[in-house]
């Protein structure tokens, strides 16, 4: 039986990116942009607040209780979706919408 992955180190990498290291040695930089919608994640749109993350329960969390399941972060870090040009284009469009004050979630950005 394999154990669930958990985050052992997290380092801010600019914008909404955090470099994560897991208990099994997997590492990767995860872009959190597409999670920045909904009431609990709304405060994270502020870059200063986003940078206040900490490790709690094996994952990345924020003072308001927002967090992402470590298994989800593991898959993102492991498979490096951020290297997919189509994904990068959508992430940049979502980032720009936040800068413009529109705050369009990634799911609503056309592919």
N, C-alpha and C positions, 0 to 999 in steps of 0.2 A: 504494500500500500504506500503510495507516495503522499508526501505531506503537501499542504497548501503553500503556495509561495507567499512570502511577506517581505515588505520593504525594510531594509536594514540601514539605508543611507539615502538622503535626498538633497540635491543641490540645485538651486535656482540657476537657470540658464538664459534668462531674458524673456521678454514678452510673457507668454503664459506657458513656458516650458520649464520642466523640472527633470533633471537627470536622476534616474532611480537605480539603485543597486538592490538586488534581491538576495535572499538567503542561500540560493543555489548558485550564485555567481553571475546570473543573467544581469546585464546592465543595458540601459537605453534611455534616451531622452524622449519624454512624452509631452506632447502639446495638449494642454487642457482646454484649449479654446472652445471646442465643440460641447463641453459640459457646462459652459457659462450661461445657462438659462434656467429659469425657474426660481422660485423665491429663495431657496436656501443657497443657491449659487450666485445670485445677483450681486452680493457684496464683493465677490471675487473678481468682478470686472474691473474694480479699482486695483491698479497694479501694486500699490503699496499694501493693500489688504491681501492680495494674492500671495505676496512674498512673506506673509506671516504664517505660512504653513509649518507644520511640525509632524513628527511621526507619532502615531497613536494606534495601538492595536494592530501593528504590522502594515499600516497604510499611511497615506498622506491625509492630513486633516487640517481644518482651520478653526479659529476660535468660535465661530458661530455654529459649529457642529457639522459643517459640510465635510464630506469625505467621498472617496471613490473606492470601491471594493478592490482589495489587493490583486485578486485574480484578473480583474479587468485591466488594471495597470500593467500587470505582468504580460498579458497578451499584447498590449500596445507596445511595451518595451521590447518584447521578444520578436515580434513580427515587423516592427518598424514601418507602420503605416505612413509615418511622416516622410518616408522616402518615395512614396507613390506620387508621381507628378499630378495626377488628378486630385488626390487628397490634399496635396500642398496648395493647389489652386483654390480649392474650396475653403481651406483653412484661412488663406490670405483674404479671401472675400469676406469671410465671417469676421476676421480681425478688423478689416476696414470698416465693416458695418458698425462695430463697437466704437471705433474711433470717430465715426460720423454721428454717433448717438442713436443709431437705428437699432443696434443689438440684434441682428438676425442670427438665430441659432444655425449651426452647421446643417442640421437636417432640412432647413428651408433654403439653403444655398443651392442653386441649380448645379448639376454636374456638368 
